Every structure is written in C-alpha cells, then in structure tokens.
C-alpha cells in the first residue's frame, strides 16, 4: 500500500496533476484567448466534438431531418477540446461554462438564441419542431424523467468510471470500485426499464433514447472505454438489444460520425455543412 494522501489545508491548482485531460481543466472560468466562432449558412450553428454529449445533438438533428423537417438543417463545427477551443472568447460568449456542445439558433427573429447543456439543446429542438417528445402530459413527463436522469447519471460514467478506469495517470482500487459499482447499478436500472418497454421512456422513441444511447449504448457495445468485458455487459440483455437496435437507425449512424476525427475513415467527419458531407464519408464504409 502506498503513502496515504493527506489533503492540504487549502487546495491549490497543480496543472501537471490530472492525466490525459489535465491541460484543458482549470479551476477558473472565462476565455483564455480571442477567437470568433465560424458561422455557416444554415439556421442552426452547432459547435461540438463527437464525444457522447456531442453525439446526442448531431443524432437529434439527423433524426429531425429524417422526419422530413427541412427547417432543422444545421452546420456543425469541430471544437478541438484538447486544444482549448472551448476557451475562446467566441465560444465562451455562446456557453460561459466552456463545455461542448453549444447551439446558436439564427432562425429566431432578433438576436441569435444560444442554447448550452446537451439536455437543454435536445429539449429546445424537440419543442421547437414538435418532434421526438410525446404530447401527452404523462408520456412527456416520463421522457423528461429519463432525459434528466441521464444528465445527472452520465457524470458518474464519464467523469467517474471513465476517468479512473481509463484516463487517470495512476490506477487506484477504491475509485474504480466505487464508480464501477454505480455504473453497474445504472446499467441494471436501464436493463430493467427496457425489459418491459421497447424504448427508454415507453412505447415511443424520444429524446430520452437519443440522450442515453451515446453514453450507455456505446458503452455496452464496446465503443466507450473498452470496458464491455470488465462490466460484464452481457448480463444486461435488454439494454444490449436496445443499444443494437439504436445503432441500426440511419440517423444514429449519420449523427455519430459528425465532428469526429478518430476511428475508421468512414467514421470521421470533422465538420458538417450539408447532408452530402455525411453521405460522402459513409460511402467509404466497406
């Protein structure tokens, strides 16, 4: 057993202590440099990267377009979080929290509307286009229950389990056990919910599914953290079935590759300005 860590009386920031993402984390907010955000020709301007939170919104846009809602056209600009793009003055003016994704809607009369936090963006788009969120009060509330469940639960998966299992500079038993236990509880919860419902919130596909799949669907399919075996994901058959069904949706296949610069060539599209950008990349798939 190593030397026990004793917290100092007053915590101070050590930029070297933090692992893979240490250089993009800091204890203060605000811009670090001046740079404007690019603005394309479509009404919706999205600034993102294809992490799970980013995938939520590009999948949502592609689902709206698949429904024939042409007004949902969008540009999606890559934000290189590893290079600190989220700390530019332009990004901070759109999202003072400096986290992706952020949406700027130029279709609203008057000043453009900014929408930050991925859950808020999903709800904004669902309400704006009256799509992918039930109209019935009880069904709408159930979908929102699961949307907000995801917003509160995903940090345990990403910032907790993912960080200590994958990104932390040293592996320690306690935090890995602590967050693995919580993630497995969450997986069991989803599996139980899906044992009696085809979709997360019930009988209808909704923003709840779109929010949850990039995190927990990708996880059980082996796309996040390479932890499927470690988490024994085959013990959650209903969740696995749902994840596979989601993965087959054309809009999911399209949205998941936007603002992505890793993986196979057919999975990489840095910026999306029109539908043909995605078509061209997907045409490379064997």
Number of C-alpha atoms within 10 A of each C-alpha: 3 4 5 6 6 6 7 7 6 5 7 8 8 9 13 9 12 16 15 14 13 14 15 15 12 10 7 6 12 16 19 13 13 12 14 12 18 13 16 15 12 17 18 23 23 28 27 29 25 26 18 21 22 25 28 28 29 30 26 24 24 23 23 22 17 13 13 10 14 10 13 20 19 24 22 29 21 23 24 17 17 13 10 16 25 29 24 18 20 18 24 23 16 20 22 16 16 22 21 25 28 27 27 20 18 17 13 11 8 7 9 15 14 16 20 19 16 22 22 16 20 27 18 14 20 19 13 10 13 13 17 24 24 20 12 9 9 10 16 15 15 17 25 20 13 19 25 14 15 20 16 10 16 20 13 17 20 19 12 18 24 21 23 23 22 17 16 16 13 10 13 11 9 10 15 17 14 14 21 21 14 16 22 16 12 19 22 18 14 19 21 15 17 21 17 12 15 17 20 27 25 16 11 17 17 23 29 28 23 25 29 24 25 25 22 24 26 21 21 27 19 14 14 18 17 16 18 16 10 8 17 11 19 13 12 20 16 19 29 22 18 21 21 15 13 21 18 10 12 13 20 22 17 22 24 24 29 29 26 22 17 13 9 10 14 17 21 19 24 20 22 21 16 14 14 10 14 21 12 12 17 18 10 11 10 5
